[in-house]
Amino acid sequence: MRVFDLYILNEWLLWFLCCLGFLLSMLCLFSIADDTSNVFPQGFDSVFLDLLNWAWSYLPWLLPVSCLFAGLISLGFLKKRGEWKAVQANGISVLLCFRSVVLLGFLISYLCWFISSETLDSTDPGFIKTTQGKPLTMDTGKERLWYFSSFDEENMSGERVQLFQYDQYGADVFRIRAEQAIWSDMKGWRFQNGIFLGFMSDQGVPMPSEDFNGIVWEPKDGHVTSFKESKSPRIKKRFKELQIPELIDDPLPFLLLQIKPKKLSFQQLDQLISQFPEPEKPVLAPYLLKRAQIIWTGPACMVALLAGLILGVSKYSATPGKLSTVALVGVLFFYMIRTFSDSLAEAAIISSNLGAGLPYIVTLLSLLILAKITD
């Protein structure tokens, strides 16, 4: 069986590489014909790196398609040469016949997942270039709201910042206006050259400490008896530098939110989702869907591989014309389901995991029904 396994593996692998090379070549030619910068954004100074970045972005889509057509074409040629009849005469099932291909499929599935999770153009310089200098708004829920006229991700500092702190009823607690605010994971936020406004609240009146390192609360007895009597600030202090360790609002998730989901790596998506203060917010739905799609890219290759084998042995692929029609209808059917499920997941109608996995589940069930009908 070792010689037979190698023969089947070579036959399938040959058509897999041919399909992958053909699809990449055609997409590259069409992209260059449309606009050279689509493939070579840095000109011709770094052709190889640009070409690698371009191909890397398409491989998670092309690897499953190549697995599908490799199974269809290799089985088609086995039938044409009469070798498939010999296999059936010896009582060898399609999975036993292609067991070496199935094992290789697990390796391709892992490779597909790895390529999807590691985006080459999401390195630090590119990330800084995408977000640096843009305005930033940080809405942490009902308690705090931040505005930055511009934010430098490299230094984690924002210019012309306004911070609004509210209580549980939505009333003002304090406000800060500063020329600059700098974030540190260890020390929290540091404000420079600004004004602190403190309002009456249930806890009293907030005010900067004497060393301008943190906030202290002055009891309500020192001011009006009811903080609801006036909305005007009770404390107004200018400062050159104010350190507030209590503020732990990390700006990184909000910076990542300014980048399209397809531009983020799996690690960045996971960081955004885990650190975002309101994980149920609808704005996260496209990022949740993208992360779920990356997780499902591995099973996608196995589903496509099995689809090619099941369709290849069915009566619907007896001739090249039928084979091409079945493959085209199958691909269109899959992407129609995917488009529909993606729309539902992005609108938060269904969960992101269901939206990403639904096309593969429906496709696999359809193939099992088709195999049952064929038998």
Secondary structure, 3 states (H helix, E strand, C coil): CHHHHHHHHHHHHHHHHHHHHHHHHHHHHHHHHHCHHHCCCCCCCCHHHHHHHHHHHHHHHHHHHHHHHHHHHHHHHHHHCCHHHHHHHCCCCHHHHCHHHHHHHHHHHHHHHHHHHCCHHHCHHHHHHHHCCEEEEEECCCCEEEEEEEEECCCCEEEEEEEEEECCCCCEEEEEEEEEEEEECCCEEEEEEEEEEECCECCEEEEECCCCECEEEECHHHCCCCHHHCCCCCEEEEEEEEEECCCCCCCHHHHHCCCCHHHCCHHHHHHHHHHCCCCCCHHHHHHHHHHHHHHHHHHHHHHHHHHHHHHHHCHHHCCHHHHHHHHHHHHHHHHHHHHHHHHHHHCCCCCHHHHHHHHHHHHHHHHHHHHHHHC
